[in-house]
Amino acid sequence: MNLFDVYPLNNIEIVKASGSIVWDAEGTEYLDLYGGHAVISIGHTHP
């Protein structure tokens, strides 16, 4: 994923997401606190 060069700053390759949780290629879980560029932050799961 290449989203406005936010995740590559920390050398993280996001491969899966659900709600506000994202996982990298090694299975490490992260809380996604990035709010986006002028968007409503609703998570990664379609309602």
FIKOLZA-1660 file (N, C-alpha, C; in steps of 0.1 Angstrom, whole numbers, plus 5000, padded with zeros to 4 digits):
% residues 47
   i   px   py   pz ch aa at
   1 5008 4988 5000  A  M  N
   1 5000 5000 5000  A  M CA
   1 5009 5012 5000  A  M  C
   2 5006 5022 4992  A  N  N
   2 5013 5034 4992  A  N CA
   2 5003 5046 4993  A  N  C
   3 5000 5050 5005  A  L  N
   3 4990 5060 5008  A  L CA
   3 4997 5073 5013  A  L  C
   4 4999 5082 5003  A  F  N
   4 5005 5095 5007  A  F CA
   4 5018 5094 5014  A  F  C
   5 5026 5084 5012  A  D  N
   5 5039 5082 5019  A  D CA
   5 5038 5082 5034  A  D  C
   6 5027 5078 5040  A  V  N
   6 5026 5078 5055  A  V CA
   6 5032 5066 5061  A  V  C
   7 5028 5054 5056  A  Y  N
   7 5033 5042 5062  A  Y CA
   7 5048 5039 5058  A  Y  C
   8 5052 5043 5046  A  P  N
   8 5066 5040 5042  A  P CA
   8 5076 5048 5051  A  P  C
   9 5072 5059 5057  A  L  N
   9 5081 5066 5066  A  L CA
   9 5086 5057 5077  A  L  C
  10 5078 5048 5081  A  N  N
  10 5082 5038 5092  A  N CA
  10 5085 5025 5087  A  N  C
  11 5087 5023 5074  A  N  N
  11 5090 5010 5067  A  N CA
  11 5080 4999 5071  A  N  C
  12 5067 5003 5070  A  I  N
  12 5056 4993 5073  A  I CA
  12 5049 4990 5060  A  I  C
  13 5047 4978 5057  A  E  N
  13 5039 4973 5046  A  E CA
  13 5026 4968 5051  A  E  C
  14 5015 4976 5050  A  I  N
  14 5002 4972 5054  A  I CA
  14 4996 4962 5045  A  I  C
  15 4992 4950 5050  A  V  N
  15 4986 4940 5041  A  V CA
  15 4971 4937 5044  A  V  C
  16 4967 4941 5056  A  K  N
  16 4953 4938 5060  A  K CA
  16 4948 4948 5070  A  K  C
  17 4935 4951 5070  A  A  N
  17 4929 4961 5079  A  A CA
  17 4915 4957 5082  A  A  C
  18 4911 4961 5094  A  S  N
  18 4897 4959 5099  A  S CA
  18 4894 4970 5109  A  S  C
  19 4884 4978 5107  A  G  N
  19 4881 4989 5116  A  G CA
  19 4893 4999 5117  A  G  C
  20 4899 5001 5129  A  S  N
  20 4910 5009 5131  A  S CA
  20 4923 5001 5133  A  S  C
  21 4923 4988 5131  A  I  N
  21 4934 4980 5132  A  I CA
  21 4940 4976 5118  A  I  C
  22 4953 4977 5117  A  V  N
  22 4960 4973 5105  A  V CA
  22 4971 4963 5108  A  V  C
  23 4974 4954 5099  A  W  N
  23 4985 4944 5101  A  W CA
  23 4995 4946 5090  A  W  C
  24 5008 4944 5094  A  D  N
  24 5019 4944 5084  A  D CA
  24 5021 4930 5079  A  D  C
  25 5031 4929 5070  A  A  N
  25 5034 4917 5063  A  A CA
  25 5039 4906 5073  A  A  C
  26 5044 4910 5084  A  E  N
  26 5049 4901 5094  A  E CA
  26 5039 4897 5105  A  E  C
  27 5027 4902 5103  A  G  N
  27 5016 4899 5113  A  G CA
  27 5015 4908 5125  A  G  C
  28 5023 4919 5125  A  T  N
  28 5023 4928 5136  A  T CA
  28 5010 4937 5135  A  T  C
  29 5003 4938 5146  A  E  N
  29 4991 4946 5146  A  E CA
  29 4994 4960 5151  A  E  C
  30 4988 4970 5144  A  Y  N
  30 4989 4984 5147  A  Y CA
  30 4976 4991 5148  A  Y  C
  31 4975 5001 5157  A  L  N
  31 4963 5009 5158  A  L CA
  31 4964 5020 5148  A  L  C
  32 4956 5021 5138  A  D  N
  32 4957 5032 5128  A  D CA
  32 4951 5045 5133  A  D  C
  33 4960 5054 5136  A  L  N
  33 4955 5067 5141  A  L CA
  33 4956 5078 5131  A  L  C
  34 4959 5074 5118  A  Y  N
  34 4960 5084 5108  A  Y CA
  34 4946 5088 5103  A  Y  C
  35 4943 5101 5104  A  G  N
  35 4930 5106 5101  A  G CA
  35 4927 5109 5086  A  G  C
  36 4938 5109 5078  A  G  N
  36 4936 5111 5064  A  G CA
  36 4938 5126 5060  A  G  C
  37 4937 5128 5047  A  H  N
  37 4938 5141 5041  A  H CA
  37 4924 5147 5038  A  H  C
  38 4918 5154 5047  A  A  N
  38 4906 5160 5046  A  A CA
  38 4894 5150 5043  A  A  C
  39 4895 5139 5050  A  V  N
  39 4884 5129 5048  A  V CA
  39 4878 5126 5062  A  V  C
  40 4867 5120 5062  A  I  N
  40 4861 5115 5075  A  I CA
  40 4867 5101 5078  A  I  C
  41 4872 5100 5090  A  S  N
  41 4879 5087 5093  A  S CA
  41 4868 5077 5098  A  S  C
  42 4865 5067 5090  A  I  N
  42 4854 5057 5093  A  I CA
  42 4860 5043 5094  A  I  C
  43 4873 5041 5093  A  G  N
  43 4878 5028 5095  A  G CA
  43 4880 5021 5081  A  G  C
  44 4884 5009 5082  A  H  N
  44 4887 5001 5069  A  H CA
  44 4876 4991 5066  A  H  C
  45 4865 4990 5073  A  T  N
  45 4855 4980 5071  A  T CA
  45 4842 4987 5065  A  T  C
  46 4838 4982 5054  A  H  N
  46 4825 4987 5048  A  H CA
  46 4814 4983 5058  A  H  C
  47 4805 4993 5060  A  P  N
  47 4794 4990 5070  A  P CA
  47 4785 4979 5063  A  P  C
% end
